C-alpha cells in the first residue's frame, strides 16, 4: 500500500512497537470521495474506529507522490484555492496515539476549467447606403453581447456601440466616407479577440452652394460645390418649387448648362450626388429667371411736343427701358427710366419738328433683352380749328368782322371774288 513520505516514520514506529499500551493502530478509512466545484474540492471519508484525527494527503498524479495538506479531526475537508482545470489525487489516513493507519483508497477530482471568453465573431460584413452602414456577422457561441468599434482608417478603431444580436446599424457614419469596423464578442469571462475588419462607403452628402445664372434668353449655367465621395451628379429642373425632374445623364463635373429654355421663365433646380453606395438627398433648391424675349414696339404716335409709344407685355419682364436716338439705328440713350411691369406705354417728350427714333428693352433680375424693332415719329404743334365767321357788317369805308375761335391769334384774308384770298 502507498504511503506519504511525511508519515513513513510514524508507520515504521507503529510497526516496531506494535501498539502503545492498550491502543491499537486505527484501520484505514474504508471510503474516500472527492467532488469538485470551481476551484474547490470537497472531500469526505468514512470514520475509522479509535481514530482521533486524520491525515489528508494530496498529489498531482495518480499514485502520488503525495503531500500532507491537513489533519482534520472530523471526516470531511474542503480543499480550496486550487488551480482551475486541474486533476488532484487524495488519500487519507486515520491517526491515534498508536500511530497512523495505512492510506485509504485513492480518490480524485478535477477542478472546473477557468471560464474562457467567447471566440471572435466571424464573417463581419459592412454595407453602406444613404446615411448609414449596416453590419452583420456570424454569432459567437456563448456571447451575451457584442462590442462594435469603428474608425476612418484601417486598424484604428474606437468604441461605437453594443448589440445583443449579430447585427448593428451605424446611423452616424459620415456621408461619402469609408468607415472601418471590427466586432468583439463578450460574456462574463471577458472579451474575445477582435473580428476581421470590414469597411463600407456611405452615399455622399447633398451638394452645396448650388447656383444658377441665366445666360441669354434660353440657357442657364449651373455650378455647385463637390460632395465628399461623389462620383456623379444629377441635375433636376422644374417650373414650380419642389417639382423638379432629372435632366439628361449624370455628370462627373460640378457644373452644367441647361439650354433650350423659354425666355422670361422661372426655373427651379436641385442637384444630387451619387456613388456606389447610393444617391444623396437633393441639394437646396435654387430658382432663376431666364432673360425676357425681345419686345415689339407697335405704336409711335406724334403729338405736339410728344411721341406716344405702346407695346404688348413680354413674358417674364419686370420693367421696360425706352431708348431714343436722333438717328436711325442709334446710338440710343435712355428716354426714361425703368417702367413698371404693367407699363406698356410711354409718352416721350420731344421737340416739335424733329424726327426721333425709338426702341425698347425688356428687363428682369437676370438681365436685359435685345432691343425691339425701331419706330420713329416727328412731333408737331397742333393746328387750331377753323374759326366760324359769325358777322360781316359794312360801314363807311370799312367792314366789321366777328367770329368764334379758341386760337391765340388770327390772320384775316380778303378777296373781291369767292376765291383768291390775300
TORLO-956206 format. One record per residue (C-alpha): residue number from 0; residue in one letter; x, z, y. Coordinates in Angstrom, 1 decimal, decimal comma. Example, Ala and Ser with C-alpha at 12.3 -4.5 7.8 and 13.67 -1.06 7.14 Angstrom:
2
<i=0&aa=A&px=12,3&pz=7,8&py=-4,5>
<i=1&aa=S&px=13,7&pz=7,1&py=-1,1>
end
This chain:
422
<i=0&aa=X&px=0,0&pz=0,0&py=0,0>
<i=1&aa=X&px=1,2&pz=-0,9&py=3,5>
<i=2&aa=X&px=2,2&pz=2,0&py=5,9>
<i=3&aa=X&px=3,0&pz=2,1&py=9,5>
<i=4&aa=X&px=6,7&pz=3,0&py=10,4>
<i=5&aa=X&px=5,7&pz=5,9&py=12,5>
<i=6&aa=X&px=4,1&pz=7,6&py=9,5>
<i=7&aa=X&px=6,8&pz=6,9&py=6,9>
<i=8&aa=X&px=8,5&pz=10,2&py=7,5>
<i=9&aa=X&px=5,2&pz=12,1&py=7,1>
<i=10&aa=X&px=4,3&pz=10,3&py=3,9>
<i=11&aa=X&px=7,7&pz=11,0&py=2,4>
<i=12&aa=X&px=7,5&pz=14,6&py=3,3>
<i=13&aa=X&px=4,0&pz=14,9&py=1,8>
<i=14&aa=X&px=5,2&pz=13,2&py=-1,3>
<i=15&aa=X&px=8,2&pz=15,5&py=-1,6>
<i=16&aa=X&px=6,2&pz=18,7&py=-1,0>
<i=17&aa=X&px=3,1&pz=17,6&py=-2,8>
<i=18&aa=X&px=0,9&pz=20,0&py=-0,8>
<i=19&aa=X&px=1,0&pz=22,7&py=1,8>
<i=20&aa=X&px=-0,3&pz=25,8&py=0,3>
<i=21&aa=X&px=-3,8&pz=25,0&py=-1,0>
<i=22&aa=X&px=-4,4&pz=22,0&py=1,4>
<i=23&aa=X&px=-4,2&pz=18,6&py=-0,3>
<i=24&aa=X&px=-3,5&pz=15,3&py=1,3>
<i=25&aa=X&px=-6,6&pz=13,7&py=2,5>
<i=26&aa=X&px=-7,9&pz=10,5&py=0,9>
<i=27&aa=X&px=-7,6&pz=7,2&py=2,9>
<i=28&aa=X&px=-10,8&pz=6,3&py=4,8>
<i=29&aa=X&px=-12,9&pz=4,2&py=2,4>
<i=30&aa=X&px=-14,1&pz=1,7&py=5,1>
<i=31&aa=X&px=-12,9&pz=0,4&py=8,4>
<i=32&aa=X&px=-14,9&pz=-2,0&py=10,7>
<i=33&aa=X&px=-13,8&pz=-3,8&py=13,8>
<i=34&aa=X&px=-16,1&pz=-5,7&py=16,3>
<i=35&aa=X&px=-15,0&pz=-7,4&py=19,5>
<i=36&aa=X&px=-16,9&pz=-7,6&py=22,8>
<i=37&aa=X&px=-15,0&pz=-9,4&py=25,6>
<i=38&aa=X&px=-11,5&pz=-7,9&py=25,6>
<i=39&aa=X&px=-12,6&pz=-4,6&py=23,9>
<i=40&aa=X&px=-12,7&pz=-4,0&py=20,1>
<i=41&aa=X&px=-14,8&pz=-1,2&py=18,7>
<i=42&aa=X&px=-13,6&pz=0,5&py=15,5>
<i=43&aa=X&px=-15,4&pz=2,8&py=13,1>
<i=44&aa=X&px=-14,4&pz=4,2&py=9,7>
<i=45&aa=X&px=-15,7&pz=6,4&py=7,1>
<i=46&aa=X&px=-14,8&pz=10,1&py=7,2>
<i=47&aa=X&px=-12,2&pz=11,5&py=4,8>
<i=48&aa=X&px=-12,8&pz=15,0&py=3,4>
<i=49&aa=X&px=-10,3&pz=17,6&py=4,6>
<i=50&aa=X&px=-9,1&pz=15,2&py=7,4>
<i=51&aa=X&px=-8,5&pz=16,9&py=10,7>
<i=52&aa=X&px=-7,7&pz=13,7&py=12,6>
<i=53&aa=X&px=-6,9&pz=10,1&py=12,1>
<i=54&aa=X&px=-4,0&pz=7,8&py=12,9>
<i=55&aa=X&px=-5,2&pz=4,4&py=14,1>
<i=56&aa=X&px=-2,7&pz=1,6&py=13,7>
<i=57&aa=X&px=-2,8&pz=-1,9&py=15,3>
<i=58&aa=X&px=-0,9&pz=-5,1&py=14,5>
<i=59&aa=X&px=-0,9&pz=-8,7&py=15,8>
<i=60&aa=X&px=-0,7&pz=-10,3&py=12,3>
<i=61&aa=X&px=-2,4&pz=-9,7&py=9,0>
<i=62&aa=X&px=-0,4&pz=-7,1&py=7,0>
<i=63&aa=X&px=1,4&pz=-5,8&py=10,1>
<i=64&aa=X&px=3,7&pz=-4,6&py=11,3>
<i=65&aa=X&px=1,5&pz=-2,0&py=13,0>
<i=66&aa=X&px=2,0&pz=0,4&py=15,8>
<i=67&aa=X&px=0,2&pz=3,7&py=16,3>
<i=68&aa=X&px=-2,3&pz=3,4&py=19,2>
<i=69&aa=X&px=-4,4&pz=6,6&py=18,9>
<i=70&aa=X&px=-5,0&pz=9,8&py=16,9>
<i=71&aa=X&px=-8,7&pz=10,4&py=17,4>
<i=72&aa=X&px=-10,4&pz=13,5&py=15,9>
<i=73&aa=X&px=-13,6&pz=11,5&py=15,1>
<i=74&aa=X&px=-14,3&pz=8,4&py=13,1>
<i=75&aa=X&px=-14,5&pz=5,8&py=15,9>
<i=76&aa=X&px=-12,4&pz=4,4&py=18,6>
<i=77&aa=X&px=-12,7&pz=1,8&py=21,4>
<i=78&aa=X&px=-9,6&pz=-0,3&py=21,9>
<i=79&aa=X&px=-9,8&pz=-1,8&py=25,4>
<i=80&aa=X&px=-7,8&pz=-3,8&py=27,8>
<i=81&aa=X&px=-6,7&pz=-6,3&py=25,1>
<i=82&aa=X&px=-5,7&pz=-9,9&py=25,7>
<i=83&aa=X&px=-8,6&pz=-12,4&py=25,7>
<i=84&aa=X&px=-9,0&pz=-14,7&py=22,7>
<i=85&aa=X&px=-6,5&pz=-12,8&py=20,5>
<i=86&aa=X&px=-6,9&pz=-11,6&py=16,9>
<i=87&aa=X&px=-6,0&pz=-7,9&py=16,3>
<i=88&aa=X&px=-5,5&pz=-6,2&py=12,9>
<i=89&aa=X&px=-6,1&pz=-2,5&py=12,2>
<i=90&aa=X&px=-5,6&pz=0,2&py=9,5>
<i=91&aa=X&px=-6,5&pz=3,9&py=9,8>
<i=92&aa=X&px=-5,0&pz=7,0&py=8,0>
<i=93&aa=X&px=-6,5&pz=10,4&py=7,6>
<i=94&aa=X&px=-4,4&pz=13,4&py=8,6>
<i=95&aa=X&px=-4,5&pz=17,1&py=7,8>
<i=96&aa=X&px=-1,9&pz=19,9&py=7,6>
<i=97&aa=X&px=-0,7&pz=18,5&py=4,3>
<i=98&aa=X&px=0,2&pz=15,1&py=5,8>
<i=99&aa=X&px=-1,2&pz=11,6&py=6,1>
<i=100&aa=X&px=-3,2&pz=9,6&py=3,7>
<i=101&aa=X&px=-2,4&pz=6,1&py=2,7>
<i=102&aa=X&px=-3,7&pz=3,4&py=5,1>
<i=103&aa=X&px=-7,3&pz=2,1&py=4,8>
<i=104&aa=X&px=-8,2&pz=-1,4&py=4,0>
<i=105&aa=X&px=-7,2&pz=-3,7&py=7,0>
<i=106&aa=X&px=-9,9&pz=-4,8&py=9,4>
<i=107&aa=X&px=-9,6&pz=-7,4&py=12,2>
<i=108&aa=X&px=-11,4&pz=-8,7&py=15,2>
<i=109&aa=X&px=-10,8&pz=-11,4&py=17,8>
<i=110&aa=X&px=-11,4&pz=-10,7&py=21,4>
<i=111&aa=X&px=-13,6&pz=-13,2&py=23,4>
<i=112&aa=X&px=-11,7&pz=-16,0&py=24,9>
<i=113&aa=X&px=-11,4&pz=-15,9&py=28,7>
<i=114&aa=X&px=-14,2&pz=-17,9&py=30,4>
<i=115&aa=X&px=-13,0&pz=-21,4&py=31,4>
<i=116&aa=X&px=-14,2&pz=-23,3&py=34,5>
<i=117&aa=X&px=-16,2&pz=-26,5&py=33,6>
<i=118&aa=X&px=-14,5&pz=-29,8&py=33,2>
<i=119&aa=X&px=-14,1&pz=-32,0&py=36,2>
<i=120&aa=X&px=-17,1&pz=-34,3&py=36,9>
<i=121&aa=X&px=-16,5&pz=-37,9&py=35,8>
<i=122&aa=X&px=-17,9&pz=-41,3&py=36,8>
<i=123&aa=X&px=-18,2&pz=-40,4&py=40,5>
<i=124&aa=X&px=-19,6&pz=-43,4&py=42,5>
<i=125&aa=X&px=-20,4&pz=-43,8&py=46,2>
<i=126&aa=X&px=-22,8&pz=-46,3&py=47,6>
<i=127&aa=X&px=-23,0&pz=-46,9&py=51,4>
<i=128&aa=X&px=-26,0&pz=-48,1&py=53,3>
<i=129&aa=X&px=-27,5&pz=-47,6&py=56,8>
<i=130&aa=X&px=-27,0&pz=-44,0&py=57,9>
<i=131&aa=X&px=-26,0&pz=-42,6&py=54,6>
<i=132&aa=X&px=-23,8&pz=-42,6&py=51,4>
<i=133&aa=X&px=-25,4&pz=-41,8&py=48,1>
<i=134&aa=X&px=-23,1&pz=-40,1&py=45,5>
<i=135&aa=X&px=-23,8&pz=-39,9&py=41,7>
<i=136&aa=X&px=-21,7&pz=-38,6&py=38,8>
<i=137&aa=X&px=-21,8&pz=-37,5&py=35,2>
<i=138&aa=X&px=-22,8&pz=-33,9&py=34,8>
<i=139&aa=X&px=-20,1&pz=-31,4&py=33,6>
<i=140&aa=X&px=-21,3&pz=-29,2&py=30,7>
<i=141&aa=X&px=-21,8&pz=-25,6&py=31,8>
<i=142&aa=X&px=-21,6&pz=-26,3&py=35,5>
<i=143&aa=X&px=-24,0&pz=-24,4&py=37,7>
<i=144&aa=X&px=-23,1&pz=-26,1&py=40,9>
<i=145&aa=X&px=-21,1&pz=-28,9&py=42,4>
<i=146&aa=X&px=-19,0&pz=-28,9&py=45,5>
<i=147&aa=X&px=-18,7&pz=-32,2&py=47,4>
<i=148&aa=X&px=-15,7&pz=-32,9&py=49,7>
<i=149&aa=X&px=-15,1&pz=-35,9&py=51,9>
<i=150&aa=X&px=-12,7&pz=-37,4&py=54,3>
<i=151&aa=X&px=-11,9&pz=-40,5&py=56,3>
<i=152&aa=X&px=-8,6&pz=-41,2&py=54,4>
<i=153&aa=X&px=-7,8&pz=-41,3&py=50,8>
<i=154&aa=X&px=-6,6&pz=-38,0&py=49,4>
<i=155&aa=X&px=-7,7&pz=-36,0&py=52,4>
<i=156&aa=X&px=-10,9&pz=-34,1&py=51,8>
<i=157&aa=X&px=-12,8&pz=-31,2&py=53,5>
<i=158&aa=X&px=-15,9&pz=-29,4&py=52,0>
<i=159&aa=X&px=-19,0&pz=-31,3&py=52,8>
<i=160&aa=X&px=-21,8&pz=-29,6&py=50,9>
<i=161&aa=X&px=-23,1&pz=-28,5&py=47,5>
<i=162&aa=X&px=-25,6&pz=-29,7&py=44,9>
<i=163&aa=X&px=-27,1&pz=-28,2&py=41,7>
<i=164&aa=X&px=-27,7&pz=-31,6&py=40,3>
<i=165&aa=X&px=-25,3&pz=-34,5&py=39,7>
<i=166&aa=X&px=-26,1&pz=-36,3&py=42,9>
<i=167&aa=X&px=-25,7&pz=-36,0&py=46,6>
<i=168&aa=X&px=-26,7&pz=-37,8&py=49,8>
<i=169&aa=X&px=-24,3&pz=-37,7&py=52,8>
<i=170&aa=X&px=-26,6&pz=-38,3&py=55,8>
<i=171&aa=X&px=-23,7&pz=-37,5&py=58,2>
<i=172&aa=X&px=-21,4&pz=-40,3&py=57,0>
<i=173&aa=X&px=-20,0&pz=-42,1&py=60,1>
<i=174&aa=X&px=-21,5&pz=-45,5&py=60,6>
<i=175&aa=X&px=-19,3&pz=-48,5&py=59,9>
<i=176&aa=X&px=-16,5&pz=-46,4&py=58,4>
<i=177&aa=X&px=-15,2&pz=-46,0&py=54,8>
<i=178&aa=X&px=-15,6&pz=-42,4&py=53,6>
<i=179&aa=X&px=-13,8&pz=-40,9&py=50,6>
<i=180&aa=X&px=-15,3&pz=-38,4&py=48,2>
<i=181&aa=X&px=-14,4&pz=-36,0&py=45,4>
<i=182&aa=X&px=-16,6&pz=-33,6&py=43,4>
<i=183&aa=X&px=-15,7&pz=-30,2&py=41,9>
<i=184&aa=X&px=-17,9&pz=-28,5&py=39,2>
<i=185&aa=X&px=-18,1&pz=-24,8&py=39,3>
<i=186&aa=X&px=-19,6&pz=-21,9&py=37,3>
<i=187&aa=X&px=-19,0&pz=-18,1&py=37,1>
<i=188&aa=X&px=-15,5&pz=-18,8&py=35,7>
<i=189&aa=X&px=-14,4&pz=-20,8&py=38,7>
<i=190&aa=X&px=-13,9&pz=-24,4&py=39,9>
<i=191&aa=X&px=-13,0&pz=-27,4&py=37,9>
<i=192&aa=X&px=-10,2&pz=-29,8&py=38,9>
<i=193&aa=X&px=-11,4&pz=-32,5&py=41,4>
<i=194&aa=X&px=-13,1&pz=-35,6&py=40,1>
<i=195&aa=X&px=-12,0&pz=-39,1&py=40,5>
<i=196&aa=X&px=-12,1&pz=-40,2&py=44,2>
<i=197&aa=X&px=-14,9&pz=-42,6&py=45,2>
<i=198&aa=X&px=-15,3&pz=-44,4&py=48,5>
<i=199&aa=X&px=-18,0&pz=-46,2&py=50,4>
<i=200&aa=X&px=-18,5&pz=-48,1&py=53,6>
<i=201&aa=X&px=-21,7&pz=-47,4&py=55,6>
<i=202&aa=X&px=-23,6&pz=-50,0&py=57,6>
<i=203&aa=X&px=-22,4&pz=-50,5&py=61,2>
<i=204&aa=X&px=-23,9&pz=-48,7&py=64,2>
<i=205&aa=X&px=-26,0&pz=-50,7&py=66,6>
<i=206&aa=X&px=-24,1&pz=-52,9&py=69,0>
<i=207&aa=X&px=-23,9&pz=-51,5&py=72,6>
<i=208&aa=X&px=-23,8&pz=-52,9&py=76,1>
<i=209&aa=X&px=-25,9&pz=-56,0&py=75,4>
<i=210&aa=X&px=-26,1&pz=-58,1&py=78,5>
<i=211&aa=X&px=-27,9&pz=-61,4&py=79,0>
<i=212&aa=X&px=-27,2&pz=-63,7&py=82,0>
<i=213&aa=X&px=-29,3&pz=-66,8&py=82,9>
<i=214&aa=X&px=-27,2&pz=-69,9&py=83,2>
<i=215&aa=X&px=-29,2&pz=-72,7&py=84,8>
<i=216&aa=X&px=-32,9&pz=-73,1&py=84,0>
<i=217&aa=X&px=-32,8&pz=-73,3&py=80,2>
<i=218&aa=X&px=-29,8&pz=-71,3&py=79,0>
<i=219&aa=X&px=-28,8&pz=-67,7&py=78,7>
<i=220&aa=X&px=-25,3&pz=-66,3&py=77,9>
<i=221&aa=X&px=-25,3&pz=-63,1&py=75,8>
<i=222&aa=X&px=-22,4&pz=-60,6&py=75,2>
<i=223&aa=X&px=-22,2&pz=-57,2&py=73,7>
<i=224&aa=X&px=-19,6&pz=-54,6&py=72,6>
<i=225&aa=X&px=-18,4&pz=-54,9&py=69,0>
<i=226&aa=X&px=-19,9&pz=-52,4&py=66,5>
<i=227&aa=X&px=-17,5&pz=-50,4&py=64,2>
<i=228&aa=X&px=-17,2&pz=-52,0&py=60,8>
<i=229&aa=X&px=-19,4&pz=-55,0&py=61,7>
<i=230&aa=X&px=-18,8&pz=-58,4&py=60,0>
<i=231&aa=X&px=-21,5&pz=-60,5&py=61,6>
<i=232&aa=X&px=-24,2&pz=-60,1&py=64,3>
<i=233&aa=X&px=-27,7&pz=-61,4&py=64,5>
<i=234&aa=X&px=-29,4&pz=-62,1&py=67,9>
<i=235&aa=X&px=-33,2&pz=-61,8&py=68,2>
<i=236&aa=X&px=-35,3&pz=-63,1&py=71,1>
<i=237&aa=X&px=-38,9&pz=-62,7&py=72,2>
<i=238&aa=X&px=-41,1&pz=-63,3&py=75,3>
<i=239&aa=X&px=-42,6&pz=-59,8&py=75,1>
<i=240&aa=X&px=-40,9&pz=-56,5&py=74,8>
<i=241&aa=X&px=-40,4&pz=-55,3&py=71,2>
<i=242&aa=X&px=-41,4&pz=-58,6&py=69,6>
<i=243&aa=X&px=-38,1&pz=-60,3&py=69,0>
<i=244&aa=X&px=-37,3&pz=-62,7&py=66,2>
<i=245&aa=X&px=-33,9&pz=-63,7&py=64,8>
<i=246&aa=X&px=-32,2&pz=-66,7&py=66,3>
<i=247&aa=X&px=-30,3&pz=-69,0&py=64,0>
<i=248&aa=X&px=-27,5&pz=-67,9&py=61,8>
<i=249&aa=X&px=-25,4&pz=-64,7&py=62,1>
<i=250&aa=X&px=-22,2&pz=-65,0&py=64,1>
<i=251&aa=X&px=-18,9&pz=-63,2&py=63,9>
<i=252&aa=X&px=-18,4&pz=-63,4&py=67,7>
<i=253&aa=X&px=-19,6&pz=-60,8&py=70,1>
<i=254&aa=X&px=-21,2&pz=-63,4&py=72,4>
<i=255&aa=X&px=-23,8&pz=-66,2&py=72,0>
<i=256&aa=X&px=-25,5&pz=-68,9&py=74,0>
<i=257&aa=X&px=-29,3&pz=-69,3&py=73,8>
<i=258&aa=X&px=-30,3&pz=-72,8&py=75,0>
<i=259&aa=X&px=-33,4&pz=-74,9&py=75,2>
<i=260&aa=X&px=-35,4&pz=-72,3&py=77,1>
<i=261&aa=X&px=-38,2&pz=-72,6&py=79,6>
<i=262&aa=X&px=-37,3&pz=-72,3&py=83,2>
<i=263&aa=X&px=-38,6&pz=-69,3&py=85,1>
<i=264&aa=X&px=-39,5&pz=-67,3&py=81,9>
<i=265&aa=X&px=-38,6&pz=-63,7&py=81,0>
<i=266&aa=X&px=-36,8&pz=-63,4&py=77,6>
<i=267&aa=X&px=-36,2&pz=-60,2&py=75,7>
<i=268&aa=X&px=-33,1&pz=-59,8&py=73,5>
<i=269&aa=X&px=-31,7&pz=-57,4&py=70,9>
<i=270&aa=X&px=-28,7&pz=-57,7&py=68,6>
<i=271&aa=X&px=-28,0&pz=-56,1&py=65,2>
<i=272&aa=X&px=-24,7&pz=-55,7&py=63,3>
<i=273&aa=X&px=-24,2&pz=-56,3&py=59,5>
<i=274&aa=X&px=-21,5&pz=-55,6&py=56,9>
<i=275&aa=X&px=-21,6&pz=-55,4&py=53,1>
<i=276&aa=X&px=-23,4&pz=-52,1&py=53,2>
<i=277&aa=X&px=-26,4&pz=-53,3&py=55,3>
<i=278&aa=X&px=-27,6&pz=-54,0&py=58,8>
<i=279&aa=X&px=-27,7&pz=-51,6&py=61,7>
<i=280&aa=X&px=-30,7&pz=-50,8&py=63,9>
<i=281&aa=X&px=-31,2&pz=-53,1&py=66,8>
<i=282&aa=X&px=-29,4&pz=-52,6&py=70,0>
<i=283&aa=X&px=-31,0&pz=-51,5&py=73,2>
<i=284&aa=X&px=-33,3&pz=-54,3&py=74,5>
<i=285&aa=X&px=-32,2&pz=-56,5&py=77,4>
<i=286&aa=X&px=-34,5&pz=-58,7&py=79,4>
<i=287&aa=X&px=-33,5&pz=-61,6&py=81,7>
<i=288&aa=X&px=-35,3&pz=-64,4&py=83,6>
<i=289&aa=X&px=-34,3&pz=-68,0&py=83,5>
<i=290&aa=X&px=-33,9&pz=-69,7&py=86,9>
<i=291&aa=X&px=-37,1&pz=-71,3&py=88,1>
<i=292&aa=X&px=-37,7&pz=-75,0&py=87,7>
<i=293&aa=X&px=-37,4&pz=-77,3&py=90,8>
<i=294&aa=X&px=-40,3&pz=-77,0&py=93,2>
<i=295&aa=X&px=-42,2&pz=-80,1&py=94,5>
<i=296&aa=X&px=-42,8&pz=-80,3&py=98,3>
<i=297&aa=X&px=-46,2&pz=-82,0&py=98,6>
<i=298&aa=X&px=-47,1&pz=-82,0&py=102,3>
<i=299&aa=X&px=-45,3&pz=-82,1&py=105,7>
<i=300&aa=X&px=-47,9&pz=-82,4&py=108,5>
<i=301&aa=X&px=-46,6&pz=-82,8&py=112,0>
<i=302&aa=X&px=-48,3&pz=-81,0&py=114,9>
<i=303&aa=X&px=-47,5&pz=-80,0&py=118,4>
<i=304&aa=X&px=-44,1&pz=-78,4&py=118,0>
<i=305&aa=X&px=-44,7&pz=-77,5&py=114,4>
<i=306&aa=X&px=-44,5&pz=-79,1&py=110,9>
<i=307&aa=X&px=-46,8&pz=-77,6&py=108,3>
<i=308&aa=X&px=-45,3&pz=-77,6&py=104,7>
<i=309&aa=X&px=-47,1&pz=-76,9&py=101,4>
<i=310&aa=X&px=-46,2&pz=-76,8&py=97,7>
<i=311&aa=X&px=-47,6&pz=-75,7&py=94,3>
<i=312&aa=X&px=-46,4&pz=-72,5&py=92,6>
<i=313&aa=X&px=-43,3&pz=-72,6&py=90,4>
<i=314&aa=X&px=-43,2&pz=-70,6&py=87,1>
<i=315&aa=X&px=-41,0&pz=-67,5&py=87,4>
<i=316&aa=X&px=-40,4&pz=-67,9&py=91,2>
<i=317&aa=X&px=-40,3&pz=-64,7&py=93,1>
<i=318&aa=X&px=-39,9&pz=-66,4&py=96,5>
<i=319&aa=X&px=-39,0&pz=-69,7&py=98,1>
<i=320&aa=X&px=-36,4&pz=-70,8&py=100,7>
<i=321&aa=X&px=-37,3&pz=-73,5&py=103,2>
<i=322&aa=X&px=-34,3&pz=-75,7&py=104,3>
<i=323&aa=X&px=-34,3&pz=-78,2&py=107,2>
<i=324&aa=X&px=-32,0&pz=-80,9&py=108,5>
<i=325&aa=X&px=-32,0&pz=-83,4&py=111,4>
<i=326&aa=X&px=-30,5&pz=-86,0&py=109,0>
<i=327&aa=X&px=-31,9&pz=-87,4&py=105,8>
<i=328&aa=X&px=-30,1&pz=-85,8&py=102,8>
<i=329&aa=X&px=-28,8&pz=-82,9&py=104,8>
<i=330&aa=X&px=-26,7&pz=-80,9&py=105,3>
<i=331&aa=X&px=-29,5&pz=-78,3&py=105,3>
<i=332&aa=X&px=-29,8&pz=-74,9&py=106,9>
<i=333&aa=X&px=-32,4&pz=-72,2&py=106,4>
<i=334&aa=X&px=-35,6&pz=-72,8&py=108,3>
<i=335&aa=X&px=-36,9&pz=-69,4&py=107,4>
<i=336&aa=X&px=-36,0&pz=-66,5&py=105,2>
<i=337&aa=X&px=-37,4&pz=-66,0&py=101,7>
<i=338&aa=X&px=-41,1&pz=-66,1&py=101,4>
<i=339&aa=X&px=-43,2&pz=-64,1&py=99,0>
<i=340&aa=X&px=-44,1&pz=-65,4&py=95,6>
<i=341&aa=X&px=-47,6&pz=-66,3&py=96,9>
<i=342&aa=X&px=-46,2&pz=-68,0&py=100,0>
<i=343&aa=X&px=-47,0&pz=-71,6&py=99,1>
<i=344&aa=X&px=-47,0&pz=-72,9&py=102,7>
<i=345&aa=X&px=-44,9&pz=-72,6&py=105,8>
<i=346&aa=X&px=-45,1&pz=-73,7&py=109,4>
<i=347&aa=X&px=-41,7&pz=-74,7&py=110,7>
<i=348&aa=X&px=-41,4&pz=-74,5&py=114,5>
<i=349&aa=X&px=-39,6&pz=-77,7&py=115,7>
<i=350&aa=X&px=-39,1&pz=-79,6&py=118,9>
<i=351&aa=X&px=-41,6&pz=-82,4&py=119,6>
<i=352&aa=X&px=-40,3&pz=-85,9&py=119,3>
<i=353&aa=X&px=-37,5&pz=-85,2&py=116,8>
<i=354&aa=X&px=-37,8&pz=-86,2&py=113,2>
<i=355&aa=X&px=-37,0&pz=-83,3&py=110,8>
<i=356&aa=X&px=-36,2&pz=-83,4&py=107,0>
<i=357&aa=X&px=-37,3&pz=-80,6&py=104,7>
<i=358&aa=X&px=-36,6&pz=-79,3&py=101,2>
<i=359&aa=X&px=-37,4&pz=-76,0&py=99,4>
<i=360&aa=X&px=-35,7&pz=-73,9&py=96,7>
<i=361&aa=X&px=-37,5&pz=-71,6&py=94,2>
<i=362&aa=X&px=-35,8&pz=-68,2&py=93,7>
<i=363&aa=X&px=-35,9&pz=-65,3&py=91,3>
<i=364&aa=X&px=-33,5&pz=-62,5&py=90,3>
<i=365&aa=X&px=-31,4&pz=-64,8&py=88,2>
<i=366&aa=X&px=-30,7&pz=-67,4&py=90,9>
<i=367&aa=X&px=-32,0&pz=-70,4&py=92,8>
<i=368&aa=X&px=-33,4&pz=-73,7&py=91,5>
<i=369&aa=X&px=-32,2&pz=-77,0&py=92,6>
<i=370&aa=X&px=-33,6&pz=-78,5&py=95,8>
<i=371&aa=X&px=-37,1&pz=-80,0&py=95,8>
<i=372&aa=X&px=-37,8&pz=-83,6&py=96,9>
<i=373&aa=X&px=-37,2&pz=-84,2&py=100,6>
<i=374&aa=X&px=-40,1&pz=-84,8&py=103,1>
<i=375&aa=X&px=-39,9&pz=-85,5&py=106,8>
<i=376&aa=X&px=-42,2&pz=-85,3&py=109,9>
<i=377&aa=X&px=-41,9&pz=-85,7&py=113,7>
<i=378&aa=X&px=-43,8&pz=-83,1&py=115,8>
<i=379&aa=X&px=-45,8&pz=-84,5&py=118,8>
<i=380&aa=X&px=-47,7&pz=-83,0&py=121,7>
<i=381&aa=X&px=-51,4&pz=-83,2&py=121,1>
<i=382&aa=X&px=-53,4&pz=-85,7&py=123,4>
<i=383&aa=X&px=-56,3&pz=-84,2&py=125,3>
<i=384&aa=X&px=-59,8&pz=-85,5&py=124,6>
<i=385&aa=X&px=-61,1&pz=-88,3&py=126,9>
<i=386&aa=X&px=-62,9&pz=-86,9&py=130,0>
<i=387&aa=X&px=-66,6&pz=-87,5&py=130,4>
<i=388&aa=X&px=-67,2&pz=-89,1&py=133,8>
<i=389&aa=X&px=-70,4&pz=-87,5&py=135,0>
<i=390&aa=X&px=-70,9&pz=-88,9&py=138,5>
<i=391&aa=X&px=-69,6&pz=-91,6&py=141,0>
<i=392&aa=X&px=-71,1&pz=-91,0&py=144,5>
<i=393&aa=X&px=-70,5&pz=-93,7&py=147,2>
<i=394&aa=X&px=-69,6&pz=-92,6&py=150,7>
<i=395&aa=X&px=-68,1&pz=-94,1&py=153,9>
<i=396&aa=X&px=-65,1&pz=-95,9&py=152,6>
<i=397&aa=X&px=-64,9&pz=-93,7&py=149,5>
<i=398&aa=X&px=-66,4&pz=-92,8&py=146,1>
<i=399&aa=X&px=-66,6&pz=-89,3&py=145,0>
<i=400&aa=X&px=-66,0&pz=-88,8&py=141,2>
<i=401&aa=X&px=-66,7&pz=-85,9&py=138,9>
<i=402&aa=X&px=-66,0&pz=-85,4&py=135,2>
<i=403&aa=X&px=-65,7&pz=-82,8&py=132,5>
<i=404&aa=X&px=-62,4&pz=-82,1&py=130,6>
<i=405&aa=X&px=-60,1&pz=-79,2&py=129,5>
<i=406&aa=X&px=-57,0&pz=-81,2&py=130,5>
<i=407&aa=X&px=-54,5&pz=-79,7&py=132,8>
<i=408&aa=X&px=-54,1&pz=-82,9&py=135,0>
<i=409&aa=X&px=-55,6&pz=-86,3&py=135,2>
<i=410&aa=X&px=-54,9&pz=-89,9&py=136,0>
<i=411&aa=X&px=-57,6&pz=-91,9&py=137,7>
<i=412&aa=X&px=-57,9&pz=-95,6&py=137,1>
<i=413&aa=X&px=-59,8&pz=-98,2&py=139,2>
<i=414&aa=X&px=-60,8&pz=-101,9&py=138,9>
<i=415&aa=X&px=-63,2&pz=-104,3&py=140,6>
<i=416&aa=X&px=-64,3&pz=-105,6&py=137,2>
<i=417&aa=X&px=-65,1&pz=-103,9&py=134,0>
<i=418&aa=X&px=-61,5&pz=-104,2&py=132,8>
<i=419&aa=X&px=-58,0&pz=-104,5&py=134,1>
<i=420&aa=X&px=-57,8&pz=-100,9&py=135,5>
<i=421&aa=X&px=-54,9&pz=-99,8&py=137,6>
end
